[in-house]
Amino acid sequence: MPSKVFCEDEFGEIDLIFFNSREGYIRKILPLNEWIAVSGKVNFFRKKYQITNPTYVEKINQIELVNKIVPKYSLTEGLSEKIYSKIIKKVFDKIPDIDEWHDKIFIKKMNFLNWKDSIKKLHNSKIQKDLNSNYLKRLAYDEIFANLLFH
């Protein structure tokens, strides 16, 4: 039998469904009357919303709840969203400022951002993804150009 946890806030109600989980584990990750960020695929089943085996569950304070957006990545088995997000943050903290590999006149003409800023914008979940943005065009150009050079 799956375990069902009833959750609610000012926006509504949702059930979290856990298969193959121990009761102690569920009590640990979902303490009563605390704010928890939960992410996963939302389904509508028997006239109720539910998330089966949430992919992300984390305690947060009420202020963090306002703009908490969890990016979604395709993951390798055994790598969770939480671990991957921590890795991405560490990588971003260490991205060096590198010299451009394109001519400065070309960068200006194309209105491209530098590579570092383009990568950061691509992974910023608060920015609306626009296929005509200068950072996406920059990264797409780099990808195509590099493939032409090395194949």
C-alpha positions in Angstrom: 0.0 0.0 0.0 1.3 3.5 -0.8 1.6 6.1 2.0 -0.5 9.2 1.5 0.3 12.6 3.1 -2.4 15.3 3.0 -0.9 18.8 2.4 -2.5 22.2 2.2 -1.7 25.9 2.1 -3.6 29.1 1.2 -3.7 28.0 -2.4 -5.3 24.6 -2.0 -4.8 21.0 -1.1 -2.7 18.2 -2.6 -1.9 14.7 -1.6 1.7 13.3 -1.7 1.8 9.7 -2.5 4.9 7.6 -1.6 5.5 4.0 -2.7 8.0 1.8 -0.9 8.8 4.4 1.8 9.1 3.9 5.5 6.8 5.8 7.8 9.8 7.2 9.8 11.3 8.6 6.6 8.1 10.4 5.6 7.7 11.9 9.1 11.3 13.1 8.9 11.0 14.9 5.5 7.5 16.1 6.1 7.1 17.4 9.7 3.7 18.6 10.8 2.9 22.3 10.5 6.2 23.3 8.8 6.8 24.9 5.4 8.1 22.4 2.9 9.0 22.9 -0.8 7.8 20.0 -2.9 8.4 19.4 -6.6 7.2 16.6 -8.9 4.6 15.8 -11.5 1.2 16.9 -10.5 -1.7 14.5 -11.4 -5.5 14.8 -10.9 -6.8 11.5 -9.5 -10.2 10.8 -8.0 -11.1 14.6 -8.0 -7.9 15.5 -6.1 -4.5 16.8 -7.0 -1.5 14.6 -6.1 2.2 14.2 -6.6 3.4 10.6 -6.7 7.0 10.1 -5.3 8.0 13.8 -5.3 11.4 14.4 -6.9 12.3 17.3 -4.5 11.3 17.8 -0.8 13.0 20.4 1.3 12.3 22.4 4.5 12.2 26.1 3.8 11.3 29.2 5.7 8.2 31.2 4.7 10.2 34.0 3.0 12.0 31.5 0.7 8.6 30.1 -0.3 7.6 33.2 -2.2 10.0 32.8 -5.2 11.2 29.2 -4.8 11.6 27.8 -8.3 13.4 24.5 -8.7 14.9 24.0 -12.2 14.1 20.6 -13.8 17.0 18.7 -15.4 17.2 15.3 -17.1 19.1 13.2 -14.5 21.2 10.1 -14.5 19.9 7.3 -12.2 21.0 7.9 -8.6 21.4 11.7 -9.0 18.7 13.8 -7.4 17.5 17.3 -8.3 18.7 18.5 -5.0 22.3 17.1 -5.5 22.4 18.4 -9.1 21.3 21.9 -8.1 24.1 22.0 -5.5 26.6 20.9 -8.2 25.3 23.6 -10.6 25.6 26.3 -7.8 29.2 25.2 -7.1 30.1 25.3 -10.7 28.6 28.8 -11.2 30.6 30.1 -8.2 33.8 28.9 -10.0 33.2 29.9 -13.6 36.2 31.9 -14.6 36.1 35.0 -16.8 37.6 33.7 -20.1 38.9 35.5 -23.1 36.4 35.6 -26.0 37.1 33.2 -28.8 35.2 35.4 -31.3 36.3 38.7 -32.6 35.2 41.7 -30.5 33.7 43.4 -33.6 31.6 40.3 -34.4 30.4 40.0 -30.8 29.3 43.6 -30.9 27.7 43.3 -34.3 25.7 40.2 -33.2 24.8 41.9 -29.9 26.0 38.7 -28.1 26.6 38.6 -24.3 29.9 37.1 -23.1 30.0 33.4 -22.7 29.9 33.4 -18.9 26.8 35.7 -18.7 25.1 33.6 -21.4 25.6 30.4 -19.4 24.3 32.0 -16.2 21.2 33.4 -17.9 20.4 30.0 -19.5 20.4 28.4 -16.1 18.5 31.2 -14.2 15.0 29.8 -13.7 13.6 33.3 -13.0 14.4 34.5 -16.5 11.8 33.8 -19.2 13.4 31.8 -22.0 13.2 33.7 -25.3 14.5 32.0 -28.4 15.5 35.4 -29.8 17.4 36.5 -26.7 21.1 37.5 -27.2 22.3 34.9 -24.7 20.5 31.9 -26.3 21.6 33.0 -29.8 25.2 33.3 -28.5 25.2 29.8 -27.1 23.5 28.3 -30.1 26.0 30.0 -32.4 28.9 28.7 -30.3 27.5 25.1 -30.4 27.1 25.1 -34.2 30.4 26.9 -34.8 32.4 24.5 -32.6 30.8 21.5 -34.2 31.8 22.8 -37.7 35.3 23.4 -36.5 35.9 20.0 -34.9 34.0 17.6 -37.3 
